[in-house]
Structure formats: C-alpha cells, structure tokens
Amino acid sequence: MSSEKSKSTNPSTLSAVPPEHDRGLIRVIIADSEAIFRVGIRKIFALEDDIRVVAQVENLAQALAAVQKFPSDVLLYEITLSNSAGDAISEILDKSPKTRIITVGNDIGEHDTCDFLRRGVTGILSRSVSPDLLVRCIRKVHAGETWLDNRGVNWVIDAYRAQAAQLMAPRNQPRLSEKELQIISGVTQGMKNKDIAHEIGTTEQVVKNYLRKVYDKLGVSDRLELALYCMHHRLLEKARGTMIGTGEPPKQPAPPQPMAVPQGPEAVKPNPSNQR
C-alpha cells in the first residue's frame, strides 16, 4: 500500500454527499488509499439511517481539505496515508478540533496506540473489523466514548501504571516559587487557567507560561500528571506554599485531601473506564 501516493487536493477527487438537514445524523469522512475499501465502508453505512458519508478521500492532503470543507463528526483515517500517522493526526485536529478521529490499520502496536490516544484519537480499529462492530464504533465515538479492543485497553492501563511508578519514584525536590505553588494549587483543585489567573491577579497567558516551567521542573507533561505528582509527593503540604484564595501560608500542615482530577479539554489523557 503506497502512502501519500497522490498529493492532489482537487475537489473533484472528493466524493461528497449532499448536506442533510437532520441534525441527528452522524457525518463521516472516509480517508483510505484503497478505493475498494472506501466503497465497501460506504455501502455498510448506507444501510444505517443515522450515518452518512459526507466525503471520501485517498491521501492526507485531501483529508485535510475535506475536514475543513465538509462539516463532519467522525473521520475514519487509514494510518498509512502519511509517513507519520501521529503527526498527521495532530495536523488534522489542528484544522478541525471537533472532528473525532478513528484510526484504521492492520497491526497498530502498543507504542502507536498510546501515542494516538495522547494526540486526540478517540477510536482504533483493525482493517478486518466486522461491519456490526464498525457501526457500533462509529456510534460510540460520536457519543463521546473511546473505542479500543481489549488488547488496547490493557496497553493503556500498563502505560498508566508505568507513569504512576515513575511519578512515585524518589527524586530531588525541585525548587518552586510561591507563584508556581499557587498555580499548582489551582490545578489540583480542578480550576481552569482563566480562573487561576483571576485568583492570583494575572493573565491566562502568564499562567500557561508558568505551567510550562512547572512541567519542565517536575518532569510531567500535562495537568493530570501534575495532579498525580502532587498526590504522590504531597508537594503542596511539604512546600507549605501559599494557597490560592488565602494570601498566606497555612499555619499547620493539613491532612491530605482528595484532589480534583482536571476535567474538560485541558485534561489530555484518555479515560480508560470509558473505553471499549
């Protein structure tokens, strides 16, 4: 199978379906290099009243054009359409953040599975998937769930365990400023950047800049890892830093409290409990 065999983005290469007025329809774009596969998938979806194919494309350039031109809910993306599927996923989501991507491949391994999920993929399928499972996957992903087979779920769980072990491992405690501790306190309370900025009297961009520095100092990559790090290392309790909303340090170390795990678009990790 040739990747990126054609760079054409000519609209004539896009096979579009007339727009539907029923908002309950699931609008799908099929991105696959094999015409026979695209035709087969479209025939499967034609039997379903709630699924419509709005475009068919055969390379990454066309996929990028399609997600911008045709309103869609789900993109079925063959991972061999580009040399780096991970980079392609990030590029597609940059152009169309609301599109839910389901990757399709013959043998998607553990590393790629975890990488795709971190980049925003919401479903992973084998090219040999049965028609009924394909339709179920489309509906589940459209409803906001993540679709994985049992092997993929186990890989994600193993990745979380390895991550937790790394976060719990002894390490030298980095020096954090009072402002950084205030921002960390807000993150562990589940606050958004704009709310933290309001509390400490600064801008949302400044909070983002501080967070990047905190991630580098602690060796974490996002808000969820930061919350886990604080939980395992009792960071705020040990540092006795100023907490948001008080303006002064606590008089006594408080007993550990349950932490609010960051939710919403700023929490980038997939939730294994929602996976299938």
C-alpha positions in Angstrom: 0.0 0.0 0.0 1.5 3.3 -1.0 1.5 6.2 1.4 0.9 9.7 0.1 0.8 8.3 -3.4 -1.2 11.4 -4.6 -0.9 14.9 -3.3 -3.9 16.2 -5.2 -6.4 18.3 -3.3 -8.6 19.0 -6.3 -12.2 19.0 -5.1 -13.1 16.6 -7.9 -11.2 13.9 -6.0 -13.6 14.4 -3.1 -16.8 12.4 -3.3 -19.3 14.4 -1.3 -22.8 13.6 -0.2 -25.4 16.4 -0.3 -25.8 18.0 3.1 -28.6 16.6 5.3 -31.0 18.6 7.4 -31.4 16.1 10.2 -29.1 17.1 13.0 -29.2 13.6 14.4 -27.1 12.2 11.6 -23.5 11.1 12.2 -21.5 12.7 9.4 -18.4 10.6 8.4 -15.4 11.2 6.2 -13.6 8.1 4.9 -9.8 8.5 4.4 -8.3 5.4 2.8 -5.9 4.7 0.0 -7.8 1.7 -1.3 -10.9 2.5 -3.4 -12.5 -0.9 -2.8 -12.3 -0.3 1.0 -13.9 3.1 0.7 -16.7 1.7 -1.4 -17.3 -1.2 1.0 -17.4 1.1 4.0 -19.8 3.4 2.3 -22.1 0.5 1.4 -22.1 -0.6 5.1 -23.1 2.9 6.3 -25.7 3.2 3.6 -27.7 0.6 5.4 -27.8 2.7 8.6 -30.4 5.5 8.9 -28.3 7.6 11.3 -24.9 7.5 9.4 -24.0 9.5 6.3 -20.7 9.6 4.4 -20.1 13.2 3.5 -16.7 12.7 1.8 -14.2 10.1 0.6 -10.5 10.8 0.2 -7.4 8.9 -0.6 -4.5 10.8 0.9 -3.6 13.1 3.8 -3.7 16.3 1.7 -7.3 15.5 0.7 -8.2 14.6 4.2 -7.0 18.0 5.5 -9.0 19.7 2.8 -12.1 17.6 3.5 -12.3 18.2 7.2 -12.2 21.9 6.5 -14.7 21.9 3.6 -17.3 19.4 4.8 -18.9 19.6 8.2 -18.2 16.2 9.8 -18.4 14.4 13.1 -16.1 11.4 12.6 -13.1 10.7 10.4 -12.1 7.2 9.6 -8.3 7.5 8.9 -6.0 4.9 7.5 -2.7 5.3 9.3 -0.5 4.5 6.2 -1.8 7.6 4.4 1.3 9.5 5.7 4.8 8.7 6.8 4.0 9.7 10.4 0.4 8.9 11.4 0.9 10.7 14.8 1.9 14.0 13.1 -1.0 13.6 10.6 -3.5 13.2 13.5 -2.2 16.3 15.2 -2.4 18.3 11.9 -5.9 17.2 11.2 -7.1 18.1 14.7 -5.4 21.4 14.4 -7.5 22.1 11.3 -10.7 20.6 12.7 -10.6 20.3 16.6 -14.1 19.0 16.9 -13.7 16.1 14.5 -13.4 12.7 16.2 -10.7 10.5 14.6 -10.8 6.7 14.4 -7.6 5.3 13.1 -7.7 2.2 11.0 -4.7 -0.2 10.4 -3.6 -3.8 10.0 -1.4 -4.0 13.1 -1.4 -1.0 15.4 1.1 -1.7 18.2 1.3 -0.6 21.8 3.5 2.5 21.2 1.3 3.8 18.4 -1.9 3.0 20.4 -0.8 5.1 23.3 0.7 7.9 21.1 -2.5 8.2 19.0 -4.7 8.4 22.1 -2.4 11.1 23.6 -2.7 13.1 20.4 -6.5 13.0 20.5 -7.7 9.9 18.7 -10.9 8.5 20.1 -11.0 5.1 18.4 -8.7 2.5 17.0 -9.8 -0.2 14.6 -8.4 -3.1 12.6 -9.0 -3.2 8.9 -10.5 -6.6 9.4 -13.3 -5.2 11.7 -16.7 -6.7 11.2 -19.5 -4.4 9.8 -21.5 -4.5 13.0 -18.5 -3.6 15.2 -17.6 -0.8 12.8 -21.1 0.7 13.1 -21.1 0.3 16.9 -17.7 2.0 17.0 -18.9 5.0 14.9 -21.9 5.5 17.2 -19.9 5.1 20.5 -17.2 7.5 19.4 -19.8 10.0 18.2 -21.5 9.8 21.6 -18.2 10.8 23.3 -16.7 7.5 24.2 -13.4 6.0 23.3 -13.2 2.7 21.3 -10.5 0.2 21.9 -10.2 -3.6 21.8 -9.2 -5.5 25.0 -5.5 -5.5 24.0 -5.5 -1.8 23.5 -7.2 -1.2 26.9 -4.5 -3.4 28.6 -1.8 -1.3 26.9 -3.3 1.9 28.2 -3.6 0.5 31.7 0.1 -0.6 31.6 1.1 2.8 30.4 -0.7 4.5 33.3 0.9 2.1 35.8 4.3 2.8 34.4 3.6 6.5 34.6 2.4 6.3 38.2 5.5 4.3 39.2 7.7 6.9 37.6 5.9 9.7 39.4 6.2 7.9 42.7 9.9 7.2 42.3 12.2 9.2 44.7 13.8 12.3 43.2 15.3 15.5 44.3 12.5 18.0 45.1 12.9 20.9 42.6 12.7 24.5 44.0 9.3 26.1 43.2 8.4 29.8 43.5 5.4 31.0 45.5 3.6 31.9 42.3 4.3 28.4 40.9 2.9 26.8 44.0 -0.2 29.0 43.8 -0.8 27.8 40.2 -0.2 24.2 41.2 -2.7 24.6 44.0 -5.3 25.8 41.5 -4.6 22.9 39.1 -5.0 20.3 41.9 -8.4 21.9 42.8 -9.6 21.4 39.2 -9.5 25.1 38.3 -9.1 26.3 34.7 -6.3 28.6 33.7 -8.5 31.7 33.4 -9.9 31.0 36.9 -6.4 30.7 38.4 -5.4 33.9 36.6 -8.3 35.7 38.2 -7.5 34.4 41.6 -3.8 35.4 41.6 -4.3 38.7 39.6 -2.6 37.9 36.3 -3.4 36.8 32.8 -4.3 33.4 31.4 -1.2 33.5 29.2 1.1 34.1 32.2 -0.5 31.1 33.9 0.2 29.0 30.8 3.8 30.2 30.8 4.2 29.3 34.5 2.7 25.9 33.9 5.2 25.1 31.1 8.0 25.9 33.6 6.4 23.7 36.3 6.1 20.8 33.8 9.7 21.0 33.0 10.8 21.2 36.6 8.7 18.3 37.7 9.2 16.1 34.6 5.5 15.9 33.8 3.7 16.7 30.6 0.2 17.8 31.5 -2.3 18.7 34.2 -3.3 15.2 35.0 0.4 14.1 35.6 0.9 17.2 37.7 -2.1 16.3 39.9 -0.8 12.8 40.3 2.7 14.0 41.1 1.3 16.3 43.8 -0.7 13.5 45.2 2.1 11.0 45.4 4.7 13.5 46.7 2.5 15.7 48.8 4.1 18.6 47.1 1.9 21.4 48.5 2.0 20.0 52.0 5.8 19.7 52.0 6.4 23.1 50.4 3.9 24.8 52.7 3.4 27.3 49.9 0.7 30.0 49.7 -2.6 28.5 48.6 -4.9 30.2 46.2 -7.6 32.3 48.0 -5.8 32.7 51.4 -2.9 35.1 50.7 -0.9 33.5 53.5 0.7 30.1 54.2 -1.2 27.5 56.3 -0.3 27.5 60.0 -0.1 23.7 60.2 0.3 21.0 57.6 -3.2 20.0 56.7 -4.0 16.3 56.3 -4.1 15.1 52.7 -7.3 16.0 50.9 -8.8 14.3 47.8 -7.7 16.1 44.7 -9.9 17.1 41.9 -8.6 15.5 38.7 -8.6 18.1 35.9 -11.5 17.7 33.6 -12.5 19.1 30.2 -10.3 19.9 27.1 -7.3 20.7 29.3 -7.0 17.2 30.6 -5.4 15.4 27.7 -5.3 11.8 28.9 -8.0 9.3 27.8 -10.2 7.8 30.4 -9.8 4.0 30.3 -13.1 3.5 32.1 -14.9 4.8 29.0 -13.1 2.6 26.6 -14.5 -0.4 24.9 
